[in-house]
Amino acid sequence: MGKPLGFMWVMTVLGRPRGSSRGILWGLFCSPSSCTPSHNVYETVAPSPSTRGIWMMVLLWEKTSEVAKALAIIQSEGPPLGLRLNINKTEVYWPSCNGEKLEASLFPKEIGRPTGGVRLLGGAVSQDPSFISALATRRASRAVDLMSSLSQLRDPQSELLLLRSCMGVAKLLFGLRTCQPVFVKEAVSLFDKGLRGAIEDIVVCGGPFFGDLQWRVASLPCKMGGLGLLSAMDVSIYGFVASRAQSWGLQDHILRESGVVGMDGDYDMALGELHRHLPDLDIGGFANRDTAPPKTQKTLASALFCRIAQNIGSDFCTTPRQNAVLECLRGPHAQDFLSVIPIEGLGQKMSAVEYRAILKYRLMIPMFPDDEQCPICRKACLDQFGEHALHCKELPGFKYRHDWVRDVLGDILKRAGISVKKEAPVNFLTDPREGRSTFAPRMF
């Protein structure tokens, strides 16, 4: 590029006026035509309980000298208003530089002058692949360290709720949407390994049977039968393309005088990777600003996860029972229990044994050895998935509720003059080996 795209200045201002419960943000604005800085002071509506407010401001200028003038205004007029510029957290950076920022007299010597790039809102502003990769990997490593501490709660219901709400892929989402997928592969692999380990500890406590099928199901959205723990690898397939397509208008406005027109190599590469995973999706519209869909991320995410859910059977050679379980998990409200806040007083708290049993059943993980005797009735043999518990005659909780409902309905029907019979066999599903019915309705 012949000339710099612009000057990026990131600074942190500390302070608030004395006696005020509101922070004040000092705003500097520049006219695109004249590049003459003017300054305004305005109050924010968010009160801060601390004695200092922390603000970050990003300014784009064409001329480096104008940024230096703006910095001088803040340093001279900010202190009377209770604002102090934190020079040590101020950085100057732009992709192409004519050397003006290196002049000793232009900026204070304490201001950082990184050469690889800067970090902004968790994402990288850089053209250096190593800088982008290192930043994403550090963020993924911190997220994995945080997930590893979940086991200290000793409560799988709370652990999974926290993992879904604030420790999952949301930790990397901004970076996945703003960084080229090819540069964040190491971070994605590190994060997914940590996420899989965390959910494995919650469900089986490091035990067996948590394989690739269970991980694939757990990483699906809840409405598709999963646990909502989205894989960073899946999000990286569409996140960058969706972000670029949705912000196309803003990009064109910012780069209107830079000579950059249309797509670039990074976007072409990400679009090609997306087409490899979604060969049936028409991605021609994503190559043009005017034809890109308005809700790009929702469209791409839905297409990707629908394809993954449809291919689970062929990818993992699932059994008829597993297919039936997956179909039930996709029913309305089937996964609503995952969003329940564990409040014991409202009956929303499950024991660790109960919650893990539910998760194991939904992830198709065997819970009992073959031919193990039922510990309640001591008569029947348990199946691997514990489905005998649904009809065990001696299990007090289920049987009491069943008998109570049966007796109440039976009494109502008798009072209405309707003949009823409890536990009446209907000669359905007769076992030819025993010559008798193996099915009796549990009501009437």
C-alpha positions in Angstrom: 0.0 0.0 0.0 1.3 3.4 -0.9 0.2 5.2 2.2 -0.7 4.2 5.8 -4.3 3.0 6.2 -4.6 5.2 9.3 -3.2 5.5 12.7 -4.5 3.4 15.6 -4.2 4.8 19.0 -5.3 2.8 22.1 -5.2 4.5 25.4 -6.6 4.1 28.9 -7.7 7.1 30.9 -8.1 6.7 34.7 -10.1 9.0 37.0 -13.4 10.7 37.6 -14.4 14.1 38.9 -14.2 14.6 42.7 -17.5 14.2 44.5 -19.2 12.6 41.4 -20.6 9.1 41.2 -20.3 9.1 37.5 -17.3 8.5 35.4 -16.4 10.9 32.7 -15.0 9.9 29.3 -12.9 12.4 27.5 -13.8 12.1 23.8 -11.6 13.4 21.0 -13.1 13.6 17.5 -11.4 14.3 14.2 -12.9 15.6 11.0 -12.1 13.2 8.1 -11.6 16.2 5.8 -9.4 18.5 7.8 -8.0 16.1 10.4 -8.3 18.9 12.9 -8.9 17.6 16.4 -11.6 19.0 18.6 -12.5 17.8 22.0 -15.7 17.3 24.0 -16.5 16.2 27.5 -19.6 14.1 28.3 -20.8 12.0 31.2 -21.6 8.3 31.0 -24.7 6.8 32.7 -22.8 4.0 34.4 -21.8 4.8 38.0 -18.6 3.2 39.3 -18.2 2.2 42.9 -14.5 2.6 42.8 -12.6 5.8 43.0 -11.3 5.5 39.5 -13.0 4.6 36.2 -11.2 2.8 33.5 -11.8 3.7 29.9 -10.4 2.6 26.6 -10.5 4.8 23.5 -9.6 3.9 20.0 -8.9 6.8 17.5 -8.2 6.6 13.8 -6.2 9.5 12.3 -4.5 10.0 9.0 -1.7 12.2 10.3 0.5 11.2 13.2 1.1 14.8 14.2 -2.7 15.3 14.8 -2.6 12.4 17.3 0.2 14.0 19.1 -1.8 17.2 19.4 -4.8 15.2 20.8 -2.6 13.6 23.3 -1.3 17.0 24.5 -4.9 18.2 25.0 -5.7 15.3 27.3 -2.5 15.7 29.3 -3.1 19.4 29.8 -6.9 19.7 30.2 -7.7 16.2 31.7 -6.2 16.6 35.2 -8.5 19.5 36.3 -11.5 17.2 35.4 -10.1 14.3 37.4 -8.7 12.4 34.4 -5.2 11.0 34.3 -3.7 9.5 31.1 -2.0 6.2 31.8 1.0 6.6 29.5 2.3 3.1 30.3 -0.9 1.6 28.7 -0.8 3.8 25.6 0.4 2.2 22.4 0.9 3.5 18.9 0.8 1.1 16.0 -0.1 0.9 12.3 0.6 -1.8 9.7 2.6 0.5 7.4 4.8 3.3 8.9 6.9 6.0 7.4 9.0 6.2 10.5 7.3 9.3 11.9 6.1 7.6 15.1 9.7 6.8 16.0 10.6 10.5 16.4 11.7 11.0 20.0 10.1 14.5 20.3 6.6 13.5 18.9 5.4 11.1 21.7 6.5 10.6 25.3 9.2 7.9 25.5 7.0 5.7 27.9 4.4 5.1 25.1 4.7 1.6 23.7 5.6 1.2 20.0 4.9 -2.5 19.2 6.0 -3.7 15.8 4.1 -7.0 15.6 0.6 -5.7 16.4 -1.7 -4.8 19.3 -4.5 -6.5 21.2 -8.0 -4.9 21.0 -11.0 -6.3 22.8 -9.5 -9.8 22.8 -8.7 -9.8 19.1 -5.4 -9.1 17.3 -4.9 -6.0 15.2 -1.9 -7.2 13.2 -0.7 -8.6 9.9 1.9 -10.8 11.6 0.9 -14.5 11.7 3.1 -15.3 14.7 1.6 -12.4 16.7 -1.9 -13.5 15.9 -1.2 -17.2 16.7 0.6 -16.4 20.0 -2.2 -14.1 21.2 -4.9 -16.7 20.4 -2.9 -19.4 22.0 -2.4 -17.4 25.3 -6.1 -16.7 25.5 -7.0 -20.4 24.9 -4.4 -21.5 27.5 -6.0 -19.2 30.1 -9.5 -20.5 29.3 -8.3 -24.1 29.7 -6.7 -23.3 33.1 -10.0 -21.8 34.2 -11.9 -24.9 33.0 -9.6 -27.2 35.0 -10.6 -25.5 38.2 -14.3 -26.5 37.8 -13.8 -29.8 39.6 -13.2 -28.0 42.9 -17.0 -27.3 43.0 -17.8 -31.0 43.3 -21.2 -30.3 41.8 -21.7 -31.5 38.2 -24.9 -29.5 37.8 -23.2 -26.2 38.7 -20.0 -27.1 36.8 -21.8 -27.8 33.5 -23.9 -24.6 33.9 -20.8 -22.5 34.3 -19.0 -24.3 31.5 -21.9 -23.6 29.2 -22.5 -20.0 30.2 -19.2 -18.3 30.7 -16.3 -20.8 30.3 -17.0 -22.2 26.8 -16.2 -21.1 23.3 -17.4 -17.6 24.3 -13.9 -17.0 25.7 -12.5 -17.3 22.2 -15.5 -16.2 20.1 -14.2 -12.6 19.3 -10.8 -13.9 18.3 -12.3 -16.6 16.1 -14.5 -14.0 14.3 -11.6 -11.5 13.8 -8.6 -13.7 13.2 -7.8 -15.7 10.1 -8.6 -19.4 10.8 -5.3 -20.6 9.5 -3.5 -18.6 12.2 -5.5 -19.9 15.2 -5.4 -23.6 14.5 -3.0 -24.2 17.5 -5.3 -22.2 19.8 -8.4 -24.1 18.6 -6.8 -27.5 19.1 -5.6 -26.5 22.6 -9.0 -25.1 23.6 -11.0 -28.1 22.3 -8.8 -30.6 24.1 -9.3 -28.7 27.4 -13.1 -28.4 26.8 -13.4 -32.1 26.1 -11.4 -32.9 29.2 -13.7 -30.7 31.3 -16.9 -32.3 30.1 -15.4 -35.7 30.4 -14.6 -35.0 34.1 -18.1 -33.8 34.7 -19.9 -36.8 33.1 -17.7 -39.8 33.9 -15.1 -38.4 36.3 -12.2 -39.6 34.1 -13.8 -43.1 33.6 -14.3 -45.0 30.4 -16.8 -44.9 27.6 -16.5 -41.1 26.8 -15.5 -41.4 23.2 -15.7 -39.5 20.0 -19.4 -40.0 19.6 -20.1 -38.6 23.1 -17.9 -35.6 22.4 -19.6 -35.0 19.0 -23.1 -35.1 20.7 -22.0 -32.9 23.6 -20.6 -30.2 21.2 -23.9 -29.8 19.3 -26.4 -27.0 20.1 -29.1 -27.9 22.6 -31.9 -27.7 20.1 -30.1 -30.4 18.1 -29.7 -32.7 21.1 -26.4 -31.6 22.4 -25.2 -30.0 25.6 -24.5 -26.6 23.9 -20.7 -26.9 24.4 -19.7 -25.7 21.0 -16.3 -26.8 19.7 -13.9 -24.0 18.8 -13.0 -26.0 15.6 -16.7 -25.9 14.5 -17.0 -22.1 15.2 -13.8 -21.3 13.4 -15.2 -22.8 10.2 -17.8 -20.1 9.9 -17.0 -17.4 12.4 -14.4 -15.5 10.4 -16.5 -15.6 7.1 -19.7 -14.6 9.0 -17.9 -11.6 10.7 -16.4 -10.4 7.4 -19.7 -10.7 5.5 -21.7 -8.9 8.2 -19.3 -6.0 8.5 -18.7 -5.5 4.8 -20.2 -2.1 4.7 -18.2 -0.9 7.6 -15.0 -2.2 6.1 -15.7 -0.4 2.8 -16.2 2.8 4.6 -13.0 2.6 6.7 -10.9 1.5 3.7 -12.6 3.8 1.1 -9.3 5.7 0.4 -6.8 2.8 0.9 -7.2 1.2 -2.5 -8.4 -2.1 -1.0 -11.4 -3.3 -2.9 -13.4 -6.5 -2.6 -12.1 -9.7 -1.0 -8.6 -10.5 0.0 -6.6 -13.8 0.2 -7.5 -14.5 3.8 -11.2 -14.3 3.1 -10.9 -16.4 0.0 -9.0 -19.1 2.0 -11.6 -19.1 4.8 -14.4 -19.3 2.2 -12.8 -22.3 0.6 -12.5 -24.0 3.9 -16.2 -23.3 4.6 -17.1 -24.8 1.2 -15.1 -28.0 2.0 -17.3 -28.6 5.1 -20.5 -27.4 3.5 -20.3 -28.5 -0.1 -24.0 -28.4 -0.7 -24.3 -24.7 0.5 -24.3 -22.1 -2.1 -21.6 -19.7 -1.0 -21.6 -17.6 -4.1 -23.5 -14.9 -2.3 -20.7 -14.5 0.3 -18.3 -13.2 -2.4 -20.3 -10.0 -2.9 -21.3 -7.4 -0.5 -24.8 -7.0 -2.1 -25.7 -10.7 -2.1 -24.4 -11.7 1.4 -27.3 -12.8 3.7 -28.2 -10.3 6.5 -27.9 -12.9 9.3 -24.7 -14.6 8.1 -23.6 -16.2 11.4 -27.0 -17.7 12.1 -27.3 -19.0 8.6 -23.9 -20.6 8.5 -24.1 -22.0 12.0 -27.4 -23.6 11.3 -26.3 -25.1 8.1 -23.1 -26.5 9.6 -24.6 -28.1 12.7 -27.6 -29.5 10.8 -25.1 -31.3 8.5 -23.1 -32.6 11.5 -26.3 -33.9 13.2 -27.5 -35.6 10.0 -24.1 -37.3 9.5 -23.7 -38.6 13.0 -25.3 -42.0 12.1 -23.0 -42.6 9.1 -19.9 -41.1 10.8 -20.1 -43.3 13.9 -22.2 -46.3 12.7 -24.8 -45.7 15.4 -27.2 -48.5 16.5 -31.0 -48.2 16.2 -31.2 -47.5 20.0 -28.7 -44.7 19.7 -30.6 -43.2 16.7 -33.8 -43.3 18.8 -32.1 -41.5 21.7 -30.7 -38.8 19.4 -34.1 -38.3 17.9 -35.7 -37.9 21.3 -33.0 -35.4 22.4 -34.0 -33.1 19.5 -37.6 -32.9 20.7 -39.0 -29.6 22.1 -37.8 -28.7 25.6 -35.7 -32.0 25.8 -32.6 -30.1 26.9 -34.2 -27.4 29.0 -32.9 -28.9 32.2 -29.4 -27.7 31.2 -30.4 -24.1 31.8 -31.9 -24.7 35.2 -30.2 -22.8 38.0 -29.6 -25.2 40.9 -31.7 -23.8 43.7 -32.3 -26.4 46.4 -35.3 -24.5 47.9 -37.2 -24.6 44.7 -36.5 -28.3 44.0 -34.1 -27.5 41.2 -31.0 -29.1 42.7 -29.9 -32.6 41.7 -27.5 -34.8 43.5 -24.2 -35.5 41.7 -25.2 -39.2 41.2 -28.6 -38.2 39.6 -27.2 -35.5 37.4 -24.4 -37.7 36.1 -26.8 -40.5 35.4 -29.0 -38.2 33.3 -26.0 -37.0 31.3 -24.7 -40.6 30.8 -28.0 -41.7 29.5 -28.3 -38.9 27.1 -24.8 -39.3 25.9 -25.4 -43.1 25.5 -22.7 -44.1 28.0 -23.2 -47.5 29.7 -23.9 -47.3 33.5 -24.0 -50.9 34.5 -22.1 -54.1 33.5 -24.1 -56.7 31.6 -26.3 -59.1 33.6 -25.8 -57.2 36.9 -28.7 -57.8 39.3 -31.1 -54.9 40.1 -30.1 -53.7 43.7 -33.8 -52.8 44.4 -36.0 -55.7 43.3 -33.2 -58.4 43.4 -35.1 -60.2 40.6 -34.4 -58.7 37.2 -31.1 -58.2 35.5 -30.1 -54.7 34.7 -29.3 -53.6 31.2 -26.2 -51.4 30.5 -28.2 -48.2 30.4 -30.3 -48.7 33.4 -33.7 -48.7 31.6 -35.0 -51.4 34.0 -35.4 -48.5 36.5 -38.3 -47.2 34.5 -40.4 -50.2 35.3 -38.9 -51.8 38.4 -41.8 -52.8 40.6 -39.9 -52.2 43.8 -38.4 -48.8 43.1 -40.3 -46.6 45.7 -40.3 -43.2 44.0 -41.6 -44.3 40.6 -44.0 -46.9 42.0 -45.5 -44.7 44.7 -46.3 -41.9 42.2 -47.6 -44.4 39.6 -49.8 -46.2 42.1 -51.2 -43.0 43.5 -52.2 -41.7 40.1 -53.6 -45.1 39.2 -55.8 -45.3 42.3 -57.1 -41.7 41.9 -58.1 -42.2 38.3 -59.6 -45.6 39.1 -61.7 -44.1 41.9 -62.9 -41.3 39.6 -63.9 -43.8 36.8 -65.8 -46.0 39.3 -67.7 -43.1 40.7 -68.7 -42.2 37.1 -70.1 -45.7 36.6 -67.3 -46.9 34.3 -66.0 -50.4 34.8 -62.2 -50.5 35.3 -59.6 -53.1 36.2 -56.2 -52.3 37.5 -53.1 -53.8 35.8 -55.2 -55.5 33.2 -53.2 -57.5 30.6 -54.1 -56.8 27.0 -52.3 -59.7 25.3 -49.9 -57.4 23.6 -46.3 -58.4 22.7 -46.8 -62.0 23.7 -43.5 -63.8 24.3 -43.7 -67.1 22.3 -41.2 -68.8 24.5 -43.3 -68.3 27.7 -46.7 -68.3 26.1 -47.9 -65.2 28.0 -48.2 -61.5 27.6 -45.1 -59.6 28.5 -46.9 -56.2 28.5 -49.4 -55.0 30.9 -50.5 -51.3 31.0 -49.5 -49.8 34.3 -52.8 -47.9 34.5 -55.8 -50.0 33.7 
